[in-house]
Amino acid sequence: MKITRYVLAAAGLVVLLGGVSACGGTEDKPDKKLSDTIQSVEKVTAEDIDKAFSALSDKVGVKPLQVTDVHVNDGSITVNAIDPAKPTELNEWVYRDGKVKDTPNPVDYGGDAEALKQNLFPLDMVKSAAITAAIKDAPAASKIDAAKVTGVGVSRHLPFSPDIKIQLQVQSPRGHKAVRASLDGKITEVL
């Protein structure tokens, strides 16, 4: 296996953990509905995720969108997606406050086009109901008192597994754990 697969896996984890620590949430704005502003991972609905996925696909201009990572954090949903006009360019697109940021952030994946191709999957494989089910079940599965889900990442776990998994970061003042779920939202592992 090429080292760049490790780089892609590590980059996805860094984005997830960075988003978890950097996103402090958004201000409570009484005039906005939750579906317009994703205020908390634990309050996100399947409708919120579907709306974000649709807006992200529309902005990039392709359906299904080909992604390496999906992240749900307080305040935003992001995807790392290839540019359909330039399939060796990977960009991070951010959905926040009911809209997609105009300009994507370039993602440095190490330039290994083969590893990039192996990590891609169509966004429509990720079901919003599965993400919300995993968010609901992860705190209890973690067995941590007063635990809350602070971030969600969806990606392949190459080079360890070609499967696409949902990974949730669960935290409380008493500890933290990573909880994994299958694409159907069923908890499979607590790390």
C-alpha positions in Angstrom: 0.0 0.0 0.0 1.2 3.5 -0.8 2.0 5.9 2.0 -0.4 8.5 0.4 -3.4 6.3 1.5 -2.2 7.0 5.0 -2.0 10.7 4.2 -5.6 10.7 2.9 -6.9 8.9 6.0 -4.9 11.1 8.3 -6.0 14.3 6.4 -9.7 13.3 6.9 -9.2 12.7 10.6 -7.4 16.0 11.0 -10.2 17.8 9.2 -12.8 16.1 11.5 -10.9 16.8 14.7 -10.0 20.3 13.6 -13.6 21.0 12.8 -14.6 19.6 16.2 -12.2 21.8 18.1 -12.5 24.9 15.9 -16.3 25.0 15.5 -17.7 26.5 18.6 -21.2 26.6 17.1 -23.1 29.6 16.0 -25.0 32.2 17.9 -28.6 31.4 18.7 -30.6 33.5 16.3 -34.3 33.3 17.0 -35.2 34.3 13.4 -33.4 31.3 11.9 -34.7 27.8 11.9 -32.4 24.9 12.6 -32.7 23.9 9.0 -31.1 27.2 8.0 -28.3 27.2 10.7 -26.9 23.9 11.9 -26.3 24.9 15.5 -25.4 21.5 17.0 -24.4 18.1 15.8 -26.9 16.5 18.1 -29.7 18.6 16.9 -29.1 18.1 13.2 -31.9 16.4 11.3 -32.0 14.2 8.2 -33.7 17.2 6.5 -30.8 19.5 7.4 -28.3 17.0 6.0 -30.4 16.4 2.8 -30.7 20.2 2.3 -26.9 20.6 2.7 -26.1 17.7 0.4 -28.4 19.0 -2.3 -26.9 22.5 -2.0 -23.3 21.2 -2.1 -24.1 19.1 -5.2 -25.7 22.0 -6.9 -22.8 24.3 -6.1 -20.2 21.8 -7.5 -22.5 21.1 -10.4 -22.6 17.3 -10.5 -24.9 14.6 -9.1 -23.8 12.4 -7.6 -21.0 14.3 -6.1 -17.8 12.3 -5.8 -16.3 12.8 -2.3 -13.6 11.4 -0.1 -15.0 12.8 3.2 -18.2 14.2 4.7 -18.1 16.1 8.0 -20.9 17.3 10.3 -19.7 19.7 12.9 -21.4 22.3 15.1 -22.4 25.0 12.6 -21.4 23.3 9.3 -21.4 20.4 6.9 -18.4 20.0 4.7 -17.4 17.6 1.9 -14.1 17.0 0.2 -15.1 16.6 -3.4 -13.3 16.3 -6.7 -13.8 19.0 -9.3 -15.7 17.4 -12.2 -13.9 19.5 -14.7 -10.5 18.6 -13.1 -10.8 15.2 -11.6 -7.3 15.3 -10.0 -8.3 18.4 -7.9 -9.8 17.8 -4.5 -11.6 20.7 -2.8 -13.3 21.2 0.5 -16.8 22.7 0.2 -18.5 24.2 3.3 -22.3 24.5 3.9 -23.1 27.0 6.7 -26.1 29.2 7.5 -28.2 27.7 4.8 -25.8 28.2 1.9 -22.5 26.9 0.4 -19.4 29.1 0.7 -18.7 30.6 -2.8 -15.1 29.5 -3.0 -13.8 26.0 -2.1 -10.7 25.4 -0.1 -8.1 23.3 -2.0 -7.1 20.0 -0.4 -3.6 18.8 -0.6 -3.9 15.0 -0.9 -0.3 14.4 -1.9 -0.8 14.2 -5.7 -1.4 10.4 -5.8 -4.3 10.3 -8.3 -4.7 6.5 -7.8 -5.1 6.8 -4.0 -7.5 9.7 -4.5 -9.6 7.5 -6.9 -9.6 4.6 -4.4 -10.9 6.9 -1.6 -13.8 8.4 -3.7 -17.4 7.4 -3.2 -20.7 9.0 -4.5 -22.3 11.3 -1.9 -25.7 9.6 -2.5 -24.3 6.5 -0.8 -24.4 8.5 2.5 -28.0 8.5 3.9 -29.0 11.3 6.2 -31.2 9.0 8.3 -28.2 6.8 8.9 -26.1 9.7 10.1 -28.9 10.9 12.5 -29.5 7.4 13.8 -25.7 7.0 14.5 -25.7 10.4 16.3 -28.7 9.4 18.4 -27.1 6.0 19.4 -23.4 6.9 19.8 -23.5 8.5 23.3 -25.1 5.4 24.9 -22.7 3.1 23.0 -19.8 5.1 24.3 -20.8 4.4 27.9 -19.6 7.8 29.0 -21.7 9.7 31.4 -23.3 12.9 29.9 -21.7 12.2 26.5 -22.5 14.3 23.5 -21.6 13.9 19.8 -19.2 16.7 18.8 -18.4 15.7 15.3 -19.2 13.2 12.6 -17.0 12.0 9.7 -17.8 9.7 6.8 -15.0 8.2 4.8 -13.3 5.1 3.6 -10.8 3.7 6.1 -8.0 2.9 3.7 -5.6 1.3 3.9 -7.2 -0.6 6.7 -10.6 -1.2 5.1 -12.3 -0.2 1.8 -15.6 0.1 3.6 -17.2 3.5 4.0 -17.8 4.2 7.7 -19.4 6.8 9.9 -17.1 7.9 12.7 -18.5 9.9 15.6 -16.5 11.8 18.2 -18.2 11.5 21.5 -17.2 13.7 24.5 -18.1 14.7 28.0 -16.2 16.1 31.0 -15.6 12.5 31.9 -13.9 11.4 28.7 -14.1 10.9 25.0 -14.3 8.1 22.5 -14.6 7.5 18.8 -17.7 5.5 17.8 -18.0 3.9 14.4 -21.2 3.0 12.5 -21.9 1.3 9.2 -23.5 3.1 6.4 -26.9 2.0 7.6 -26.3 3.9 10.9 -25.8 0.9 13.1 -23.1 1.2 15.7 -20.3 -1.3 15.0 -17.4 -0.3 17.2 -16.3 1.9 20.1 -12.7 2.9 20.2 
